[in-house]
Amino acid sequence: MAQFRARKLDLGCFVNIKIIRDHTKRKVFEEHEPERQALRYLVRNTSLPQRTRAQAQLQLTQMHPYTSPTKIKNRCIMGGKGRGVSRAFRMARFQFRMNALAGRLPGVKKASW
């Protein structure tokens, strides 16, 4: 969403629209996470009155979808691919292989046995 997108992106990698969208989702999620956690606590607290819990549930459902953690997808920081991404390195398998063979990943070497 354009309303959340920063004027200047602090990305140091290949940029396409999917990476920009993913970056935006991560920033918005980070900003709204405390509020979302507080509302979730109110909804799950059974000692509170039912009306308070219902109001918290309504506020939670009316929050923007970008504030939800399920909207964040792991993407390759090198090429923007969404499939075959290693969580530890945030790279797609092909990019991981190329960088490992070139010696750009510390502690990673080609196995031989």
N, CA, C and O atoms as a GROMACS GRO file, in nm:
protein
  452
    1MET      N    1   0.083  -0.118   0.000
    1MET     CA    2   0.000   0.000   0.000
    1MET      C    3   0.088   0.124   0.000
    1MET      O    4   0.189   0.130   0.070
    2ALA      N    5   0.048   0.220  -0.078
    2ALA     CA    6   0.124   0.343  -0.090
    2ALA      C    7   0.122   0.424   0.040
    2ALA      O    8   0.214   0.501   0.066
    3GLN      N    9   0.016   0.407   0.120
    3GLN     CA   10   0.009   0.484   0.244
    3GLN      C   11   0.116   0.442   0.344
    3GLN      O   12   0.153   0.522   0.431
    4PHE      N   13   0.165   0.320   0.335
    4PHE     CA   14   0.266   0.271   0.426
    4PHE      C   15   0.407   0.283   0.370
    4PHE      O   16   0.504   0.283   0.446
    5ARG      N   17   0.420   0.293   0.239
    5ARG     CA   18   0.551   0.286   0.176
    5ARG      C   19   0.637   0.407   0.211
    5ARG      O   20   0.589   0.521   0.210
    6ALA      N   21   0.762   0.382   0.243
    6ALA     CA   22   0.855   0.489   0.279
    6ALA      C   23   0.897   0.567   0.156
    6ALA      O   24   0.895   0.515   0.044
    7ARG      N   25   0.935   0.690   0.176
    7ARG     CA   26   0.982   0.773   0.064
    7ARG      C   27   1.113   0.719   0.009
    7ARG      O   28   1.134   0.714  -0.112
    8LYS      N   29   1.202   0.680   0.100
    8LYS     CA   30   1.330   0.626   0.059
    8LYS      C   31   1.347   0.488   0.121
    8LYS      O   32   1.333   0.472   0.242
    9LEU      N   33   1.375   0.390   0.039
    9LEU     CA   34   1.391   0.254   0.086
    9LEU      C   35   1.536   0.230   0.127
    9LEU      O   36   1.629   0.271   0.057
   10ASP      N   37   1.554   0.162   0.239
   10ASP     CA   38   1.688   0.131   0.287
   10ASP      C   39   1.723  -0.014   0.249
   10ASP      O   40   1.765  -0.094   0.333
   11LEU      N   41   1.706  -0.044   0.122
   11LEU     CA   42   1.737  -0.178   0.073
   11LEU      C   43   1.871  -0.176   0.003
   11LEU      O   44   1.900  -0.085  -0.075
   12GLY      N   45   1.951  -0.276   0.029
   12GLY     CA   46   2.082  -0.282  -0.035
   12GLY      C   47   2.091  -0.401  -0.127
   12GLY      O   48   2.195  -0.468  -0.132
   13CYS      N   49   1.984  -0.430  -0.200
   13CYS     CA   50   1.983  -0.549  -0.284
   13CYS      C   51   1.904  -0.521  -0.412
   13CYS      O   52   1.860  -0.409  -0.436
   14PHE      N   53   1.888  -0.624  -0.490
   14PHE     CA   54   1.806  -0.617  -0.611
   14PHE      C   55   1.666  -0.574  -0.572
   14PHE      O   56   1.611  -0.623  -0.473
   15VAL      N   57   1.607  -0.483  -0.647
   15VAL     CA   58   1.476  -0.431  -0.609
   15VAL      C   59   1.377  -0.451  -0.723
   15VAL      O   60   1.400  -0.409  -0.836
   16ASN      N   61   1.266  -0.516  -0.690
   16ASN     CA   62   1.151  -0.520  -0.778
   16ASN      C   63   1.028  -0.495  -0.691
   16ASN      O   64   1.040  -0.476  -0.570
   17ILE      N   65   0.911  -0.495  -0.750
   17ILE     CA   66   0.790  -0.456  -0.676
   17ILE      C   67   0.760  -0.554  -0.564
   17ILE      O   68   0.706  -0.513  -0.460
   18LYS      N   69   0.792  -0.682  -0.582
   18LYS     CA   70   0.765  -0.780  -0.477
   18LYS      C   71   0.853  -0.756  -0.354
   18LYS      O   72   0.807  -0.771  -0.241
   19ILE      N   73   0.977  -0.718  -0.377
   19ILE     CA   74   1.067  -0.690  -0.265
   19ILE      C   75   1.025  -0.561  -0.194
   19ILE      O   76   1.032  -0.553  -0.072
   20ILE      N   77   0.983  -0.462  -0.270
   20ILE     CA   78   0.935  -0.338  -0.209
   20ILE      C   79   0.812  -0.365  -0.123
   20ILE      O   80   0.801  -0.314  -0.012
   21ARG      N   81   0.719  -0.445  -0.174
   21ARG     CA   82   0.598  -0.479  -0.101
   21ARG      C   83   0.633  -0.558   0.027
   21ARG      O   84   0.576  -0.533   0.133
   22ASP      N   85   0.726  -0.653   0.015
   22ASP     CA   86   0.766  -0.731   0.131
   22ASP      C   87   0.833  -0.643   0.236
   22ASP      O   88   0.808  -0.658   0.355
   23HIS      N   89   0.918  -0.552   0.192
   23HIS     CA   90   0.984  -0.458   0.283
   23HIS      C   91   0.880  -0.373   0.355
   23HIS      O   92   0.890  -0.350   0.475
   24THR      N   93   0.780  -0.326   0.282
   24THR     CA   94   0.674  -0.245   0.341
   24THR      C   95   0.597  -0.324   0.445
   24THR      O   96   0.568  -0.273   0.553
   25LYS      N   97   0.563  -0.448   0.412
   25LYS     CA   98   0.488  -0.532   0.506
   25LYS      C   99   0.567  -0.556   0.634
   25LYS      O  100   0.511  -0.552   0.743
   26ARG      N  101   0.696  -0.579   0.621
   26ARG     CA  102   0.779  -0.603   0.739
   26ARG      C  103   0.788  -0.478   0.828
   26ARG      O  104   0.782  -0.489   0.950
   27LYS      N  105   0.801  -0.361   0.767
   27LYS     CA  106   0.808  -0.236   0.843
   27LYS      C  107   0.677  -0.208   0.916
   27LYS      O  108   0.677  -0.172   1.034
   28VAL      N  109   0.565  -0.225   0.845
   28VAL     CA  110   0.434  -0.198   0.904
   28VAL      C  111   0.405  -0.296   1.017
   28VAL      O  112   0.352  -0.259   1.122
   29PHE      N  113   0.440  -0.423   0.996
   29PHE     CA  114   0.420  -0.523   1.100
   29PHE      C  115   0.501  -0.488   1.225
   29PHE      O  116   0.451  -0.498   1.337
   30GLU      N  117   0.625  -0.445   1.205
   30GLU     CA  118   0.711  -0.410   1.318
   30GLU      C  119   0.654  -0.292   1.397
   30GLU      O  120   0.663  -0.290   1.519
   31GLU      N  121   0.596  -0.195   1.326
   31GLU     CA  122   0.541  -0.077   1.394
   31GLU      C  123   0.416  -0.109   1.474
   31GLU      O  124   0.396  -0.055   1.582
   32HIS      N  125   0.331  -0.197   1.421
   32HIS     CA  126   0.201  -0.224   1.482
   32HIS      C  127   0.198  -0.348   1.571
   32HIS      O  128   0.092  -0.383   1.624
   33GLU      N  129   0.311  -0.416   1.588
   33GLU     CA  130   0.312  -0.540   1.664
   33GLU      C  131   0.274  -0.521   1.812
   33GLU      O  132   0.198  -0.603   1.863
   34PRO      N  133   0.323  -0.418   1.884
   34PRO     CA  134   0.281  -0.403   2.024
   34PRO      C  135   0.130  -0.385   2.041
   34PRO      O  136   0.069  -0.442   2.131
   35GLU      N  137   0.071  -0.306   1.952
   35GLU     CA  138  -0.074  -0.284   1.958
   35GLU      C  139  -0.149  -0.414   1.931
   35GLU      O  140  -0.248  -0.444   1.999
   36ARG      N  141  -0.104  -0.490   1.834
   36ARG     CA  142  -0.168  -0.617   1.799
   36ARG      C  143  -0.156  -0.716   1.915
   36ARG      O  144  -0.252  -0.787   1.945
   37GLN      N  145  -0.041  -0.722   1.980
   37GLN     CA  146  -0.023  -0.813   2.093
   37GLN      C  147  -0.112  -0.774   2.211
   37GLN      O  148  -0.167  -0.862   2.278
   38ALA      N  149  -0.127  -0.645   2.235
   38ALA     CA  150  -0.214  -0.600   2.344
   38ALA      C  151  -0.359  -0.639   2.317
   38ALA      O  152  -0.429  -0.686   2.407
   39LEU      N  153  -0.403  -0.620   2.195
   39LEU     CA  154  -0.541  -0.658   2.160
   39LEU      C  155  -0.561  -0.809   2.170
   39LEU      O  156  -0.666  -0.854   2.217
   40ARG      N  157  -0.464  -0.886   2.127
   40ARG     CA  158  -0.475  -1.031   2.137
   40ARG      C  159  -0.479  -1.077   2.282
   40ARG      O  160  -0.550  -1.172   2.316
   41TYR      N  161  -0.405  -1.009   2.368
   41TYR     CA  162  -0.409  -1.040   2.511
   41TYR      C  163  -0.548  -1.014   2.567
   41TYR      O  164  -0.601  -1.096   2.643
   42LEU      N  165  -0.608  -0.901   2.531
   42LEU     CA  166  -0.742  -0.868   2.579
   42LEU      C  167  -0.845  -0.970   2.531
   42LEU      O  168  -0.934  -1.009   2.606
   43VAL      N  169  -0.833  -1.013   2.408
   43VAL     CA  170  -0.929  -1.109   2.352
   43VAL      C  171  -0.919  -1.242   2.424
   43VAL      O  172  -1.021  -1.306   2.450
   44ARG      N  173  -0.800  -1.286   2.458
   44ARG     CA  174  -0.780  -1.418   2.518
   44ARG      C  175  -0.797  -1.420   2.670
   44ARG      O  176  -0.804  -1.528   2.730
   45ASN      N  177  -0.803  -1.304   2.733
   45ASN     CA  178  -0.815  -1.297   2.878
   45ASN      C  179  -0.960  -1.322   2.918
   45ASN      O  180  -1.047  -1.237   2.896
   46THR      N  181  -0.987  -1.438   2.975
   46THR     CA  182  -1.125  -1.476   3.009
   46THR      C  183  -1.175  -1.408   3.135
   46THR      O  184  -1.295  -1.413   3.162
   47SER      N  185  -1.089  -1.344   3.212
   47SER     CA  186  -1.134  -1.276   3.334
   47SER      C  187  -1.194  -1.138   3.304
   47SER      O  188  -1.256  -1.078   3.392
   48LEU      N  189  -1.178  -1.089   3.184
   48LEU     CA  190  -1.235  -0.959   3.145
   48LEU      C  191  -1.381  -0.975   3.106
   48LEU      O  192  -1.425  -1.085   3.071
   49PRO      N  193  -1.458  -0.865   3.111
   49PRO     CA  194  -1.598  -0.873   3.067
   49PRO      C  195  -1.608  -0.906   2.917
   49PRO      O  196  -1.519  -0.872   2.839
   50GLN      N  197  -1.716  -0.970   2.881
   50GLN     CA  198  -1.734  -1.014   2.742
   50GLN      C  199  -1.739  -0.895   2.646
   50GLN      O  200  -1.691  -0.904   2.534
   51ARG      N  201  -1.795  -0.784   2.690
   51ARG     CA  202  -1.805  -0.665   2.603
   51ARG      C  203  -1.666  -0.610   2.569
   51ARG      O  204  -1.640  -0.574   2.454
   52THR      N  205  -1.577  -0.604   2.667
   52THR     CA  206  -1.440  -0.556   2.644
   52THR      C  207  -1.367  -0.647   2.546
   52THR      O  208  -1.299  -0.600   2.455
   53ARG      N  209  -1.384  -0.777   2.566
   53ARG     CA  210  -1.319  -0.874   2.478
   53ARG      C  211  -1.373  -0.862   2.335
   53ARG      O  212  -1.298  -0.875   2.239
   54ALA      N  213  -1.503  -0.839   2.322
   54ALA     CA  214  -1.564  -0.826   2.189
   54ALA      C  215  -1.515  -0.699   2.118
   54ALA      O  216  -1.492  -0.700   1.998
   55GLN      N  217  -1.501  -0.591   2.194
   55GLN     CA  218  -1.449  -0.466   2.135
   55GLN      C  219  -1.305  -0.483   2.089
   55GLN      O  220  -1.267  -0.433   1.983
   56ALA      N  221  -1.225  -0.553   2.168
   56ALA     CA  222  -1.086  -0.577   2.130
   56ALA      C  223  -1.081  -0.664   2.005
   56ALA      O  224  -0.998  -0.641   1.917
   57GLN      N  225  -1.169  -0.764   1.997
   57GLN     CA  226  -1.173  -0.850   1.878
   57GLN      C  227  -1.212  -0.770   1.755
   57GLN      O  228  -1.158  -0.793   1.646
   58LEU      N  229  -1.306  -0.678   1.770
   58LEU     CA  230  -1.349  -0.594   1.657
   58LEU      C  231  -1.234  -0.504   1.611
   58LEU      O  232  -1.212  -0.490   1.491
   59GLN      N  233  -1.162  -0.444   1.705
   59GLN     CA  234  -1.048  -0.360   1.668
   59GLN      C  235  -0.940  -0.442   1.599
   59GLN      O  236  -0.877  -0.394   1.504
   60LEU      N  237  -0.920  -0.563   1.645
   60LEU     CA  238  -0.819  -0.650   1.586
   60LEU      C  239  -0.855  -0.687   1.442
   60LEU      O  240  -0.768  -0.691   1.355
   61THR      N  241  -0.981  -0.714   1.418
   61THR     CA  242  -1.023  -0.752   1.282
   61THR      C  243  -1.024  -0.632   1.188
   61THR      O  244  -1.016  -0.649   1.066
   62GLN      N  245  -1.035  -0.512   1.242
   62GLN     CA  246  -1.037  -0.393   1.157
   62GLN      C  247  -0.899  -0.337   1.127
   62GLN      O  248  -0.887  -0.240   1.052
   63MET      N  249  -0.794  -0.396   1.184
   63MET     CA  250  -0.658  -0.350   1.154
   63MET      C  251  -0.623  -0.387   1.011
   63MET      O  252  -0.679  -0.482   0.955
   64HIS      N  253  -0.531  -0.313   0.954
   64HIS     CA  254  -0.489  -0.337   0.816
   64HIS      C  255  -0.424  -0.475   0.804
   64HIS      O  256  -0.354  -0.517   0.896
   65PRO      N  257  -0.445  -0.545   0.693
   65PRO     CA  258  -0.386  -0.679   0.676
   65PRO      C  259  -0.232  -0.680   0.681
   65PRO      O  260  -0.174  -0.782   0.718
   66TYR      N  261  -0.167  -0.570   0.645
   66TYR     CA  262  -0.021  -0.566   0.647
   66TYR      C  263   0.034  -0.575   0.789
   66TYR      O  264   0.153  -0.602   0.807
   67THR      N  265  -0.050  -0.553   0.891
   67THR     CA  266  -0.004  -0.562   1.029
   67THR      C  267  -0.004  -0.705   1.080
   67THR      O  268   0.039  -0.731   1.193
   68SER      N  269  -0.050  -0.798   1.000
   68SER     CA  270  -0.057  -0.938   1.040
   68SER      C  271   0.074  -1.011   1.007
   68SER      O  272   0.131  -0.989   0.900
   69PRO      N  273   0.121  -1.098   1.098
   69PRO     CA  274   0.246  -1.170   1.070
   69PRO      C  275   0.232  -1.274   0.959
   69PRO      O  276   0.333  -1.314   0.901
   70THR      N  277   0.111  -1.317   0.929
   70THR     CA  278   0.093  -1.419   0.826
   70THR      C  279   0.110  -1.363   0.685
   70THR      O  280   0.124  -1.440   0.590
   71LYS      N  281   0.109  -1.233   0.670
   71LYS     CA  282   0.126  -1.172   0.538
   71LYS      C  283   0.272  -1.160   0.496
   71LYS      O  284   0.301  -1.132   0.380
   72ILE      N  285   0.364  -1.183   0.590
   72ILE     CA  286   0.506  -1.173   0.559
   72ILE      C  287   0.554  -1.304   0.499
   72ILE      O  288   0.532  -1.411   0.555
   73LYS      N  289   0.619  -1.295   0.384
   73LYS     CA  290   0.669  -1.414   0.316
   73LYS      C  291   0.821  -1.404   0.306
   73LYS      O  292   0.876  -1.297   0.282
   74ASN      N  293   0.887  -1.517   0.325
   74ASN     CA  294   1.032  -1.518   0.310
   74ASN      C  295   1.066  -1.502   0.163
   74ASN      O  296   1.019  -1.579   0.079
   75ARG      N  297   1.149  -1.404   0.132
   75ARG     CA  298   1.192  -1.378  -0.004
   75ARG      C  299   1.343  -1.371  -0.010
   75ARG      O  300   1.409  -1.335   0.088
   76CYS      N  301   1.396  -1.408  -0.126
   76CYS     CA  302   1.540  -1.401  -0.148
   76CYS      C  303   1.583  -1.254  -0.154
   76CYS      O  304   1.522  -1.174  -0.225
   77ILE      N  305   1.687  -1.220  -0.080
   77ILE     CA  306   1.734  -1.081  -0.080
   77ILE      C  307   1.815  -1.049  -0.204
   77ILE      O  308   1.838  -0.932  -0.235
   78MET      N  309   1.857  -1.151  -0.277
   78MET     CA  310   1.937  -1.129  -0.397
   78MET      C  311   1.850  -1.115  -0.522
   78MET      O  312   1.874  -1.027  -0.604
   79GLY      N  313   1.749  -1.200  -0.535
   79GLY     CA  314   1.671  -1.200  -0.658
   79GLY      C  315   1.523  -1.180  -0.640
   79GLY      O  316   1.452  -1.160  -0.738
   80GLY      N  317   1.474  -1.186  -0.515
   80GLY     CA  318   1.333  -1.163  -0.490
   80GLY      C  319   1.245  -1.286  -0.506
   80GLY      O  320   1.122  -1.274  -0.500
   81LYS      N  321   1.304  -1.404  -0.526
   81LYS     CA  322   1.224  -1.524  -0.542
   81LYS      C  323   1.154  -1.559  -0.411
   81LYS      O  324   1.205  -1.533  -0.302
   82GLY      N  325   1.037  -1.619  -0.423
   82GLY     CA  326   0.960  -1.655  -0.306
   82GLY      C  327   0.961  -1.803  -0.275
   82GLY      O  328   0.904  -1.846  -0.175
   83ARG      N  329   1.025  -1.882  -0.359
   83ARG     CA  330   1.028  -2.027  -0.338
   83ARG      C  331   1.172  -2.073  -0.319
   83ARG      O  332   1.266  -2.016  -0.375
   84GLY      N  333   1.188  -2.178  -0.240
   84GLY     CA  334   1.319  -2.236  -0.218
   84GLY      C  335   1.413  -2.143  -0.144
   84GLY      O  336   1.532  -2.138  -0.174
   85VAL      N  337   1.360  -2.070  -0.047
   85VAL     CA  338   1.440  -1.971   0.027
   85VAL      C  339   1.487  -2.031   0.158
   85VAL      O  340   1.406  -2.083   0.236
   86SER      N  341   1.617  -2.024   0.184
   86SER     CA  342   1.674  -2.070   0.310
   86SER      C  343   1.656  -1.960   0.414
   86SER      O  344   1.694  -1.845   0.392
   87ARG      N  345   1.598  -1.996   0.528
   87ARG     CA  346   1.573  -1.897   0.632
   87ARG      C  347   1.701  -1.842   0.692
   87ARG      O  348   1.711  -1.723   0.724
   88ALA      N  349   1.800  -1.928   0.707
   88ALA     CA  350   1.924  -1.885   0.773
   88ALA      C  351   1.997  -1.778   0.693
   88ALA      O  352   2.056  -1.687   0.751
   89PHE      N  353   1.994  -1.787   0.561
   89PHE     CA  354   2.068  -1.694   0.477
   89PHE      C  355   1.978  -1.598   0.399
   89PHE      O  356   2.027  -1.503   0.337
   90ARG      N  357   1.847  -1.620   0.400
   90ARG     CA  358   1.748  -1.542   0.326
   90ARG      C  359   1.785  -1.536   0.178
   90ARG      O  360   1.777  -1.430   0.114
   91MET      N  361   1.825  -1.651   0.124
   91MET     CA  362   1.861  -1.661  -0.017
   91MET      C  363   1.792  -1.781  -0.079
   91MET      O  364   1.771  -1.883  -0.013
   92ALA      N  365   1.758  -1.767  -0.205
   92ALA     CA  366   1.703  -1.880  -0.279
   92ALA      C  367   1.814  -1.983  -0.300
   92ALA      O  368   1.932  -1.950  -0.291
   93ARG      N  369   1.776  -2.106  -0.327
   93ARG     CA  370   1.874  -2.214  -0.332
   93ARG      C  371   1.980  -2.192  -0.439
   93ARG      O  372   2.097  -2.224  -0.417
   94PHE      N  373   1.941  -2.139  -0.554
   94PHE     CA  374   2.038  -2.115  -0.661
   94PHE      C  375   2.136  -2.005  -0.621
   94PHE      O  376   2.257  -2.020  -0.642
   95GLN      N  377   2.086  -1.895  -0.565
   95GLN     CA  378   2.173  -1.787  -0.519
   95GLN      C  379   2.265  -1.834  -0.407
   95GLN      O  380   2.382  -1.796  -0.401
   96PHE      N  381   2.211  -1.917  -0.318
   96PHE     CA  382   2.293  -1.972  -0.210
   96PHE      C  383   2.408  -2.053  -0.268
   96PHE      O  384   2.522  -2.041  -0.225
   97ARG      N  385   2.377  -2.136  -0.366
   97ARG     CA  386   2.480  -2.221  -0.428
   97ARG      C  387   2.588  -2.137  -0.496
   97ARG      O  388   2.707  -2.163  -0.478
   98MET      N  389   2.548  -2.037  -0.571
   98MET     CA  390   2.644  -1.952  -0.642
   98MET      C  391   2.733  -1.874  -0.543
   98MET      O  392   2.854  -1.865  -0.564
   99ASN      N  393   2.674  -1.821  -0.439
   99ASN     CA  394   2.752  -1.745  -0.340
   99ASN      C  395   2.843  -1.836  -0.258
   99ASN      O  396   2.955  -1.798  -0.223
  100ALA      N  397   2.796  -1.958  -0.228
  100ALA     CA  398   2.879  -2.051  -0.153
  100ALA      C  399   2.999  -2.096  -0.237
  100ALA      O  400   3.110  -2.104  -0.185
  101LEU      N  401   2.978  -2.124  -0.365
  101LEU     CA  402   3.087  -2.166  -0.451
  101LEU      C  403   3.188  -2.053  -0.473
  101LEU      O  404   3.308  -2.078  -0.490
  102ALA      N  405   3.139  -1.929  -0.473
  102ALA     CA  406   3.229  -1.814  -0.490
  102ALA      C  407   3.302  -1.778  -0.360
  102ALA      O  408   3.393  -1.696  -0.360
  103GLY      N  409   3.261  -1.840  -0.248
  103GLY     CA  410   3.326  -1.813  -0.120
  103GLY      C  411   3.277  -1.688  -0.051
  103GLY      O  412   3.348  -1.632   0.032
  104ARG      N  413   3.157  -1.642  -0.084
  104ARG     CA  414   3.105  -1.519  -0.024
  104ARG      C  415   3.027  -1.544   0.105
  104ARG      O  416   2.990  -1.449   0.173
  105LEU      N  417   3.003  -1.671   0.140
  105LEU     CA  418   2.929  -1.704   0.262
  105LEU      C  419   3.027  -1.762   0.364
  105LEU      O  420   3.080  -1.871   0.343
  106PRO      N  421   3.050  -1.693   0.474
  106PRO     CA  422   3.146  -1.744   0.572
  106PRO      C  423   3.096  -1.872   0.640
  106PRO      O  424   2.980  -1.881   0.679
  107GLY      N  425   3.185  -1.968   0.652
  107GLY     CA  426   3.152  -2.092   0.718
  107GLY      C  427   3.083  -2.194   0.631
  107GLY      O  428   3.048  -2.302   0.679
  108VAL      N  429   3.063  -2.164   0.502
  108VAL     CA  430   2.996  -2.257   0.412
  108VAL      C  431   3.097  -2.301   0.307
  108VAL      O  432   3.163  -2.219   0.243
  109LYS      N  433   3.107  -2.433   0.290
  109LYS     CA  434   3.193  -2.484   0.186
  109LYS      C  435   3.128  -2.606   0.123
  109LYS      O  436   3.041  -2.669   0.183
  110LYS      N  437   3.171  -2.639   0.005
  110LYS     CA  438   3.114  -2.751  -0.070
  110LYS      C  439   3.154  -2.881   0.000
  110LYS      O  440   3.271  -2.902   0.033
  111ALA      N  441   3.057  -2.967   0.020
  111ALA     CA  442   3.084  -3.093   0.085
  111ALA      C  443   3.144  -3.193  -0.012
  111ALA      O  444   3.107  -3.197  -0.129
  112SER      N  445   3.237  -3.274   0.038
  112SER     CA  446   3.293  -3.382  -0.043
  112SER      C  447   3.324  -3.498   0.049
  112SER      O  448   3.390  -3.481   0.152
  113TRP      N  449   3.276  -3.615   0.013
  113TRP     CA  450   3.304  -3.732   0.094
  113TRP      C  451   3.318  -3.855   0.009
  113TRP      O  452   3.342  -3.963   0.061
   0.00000   0.00000   0.00000
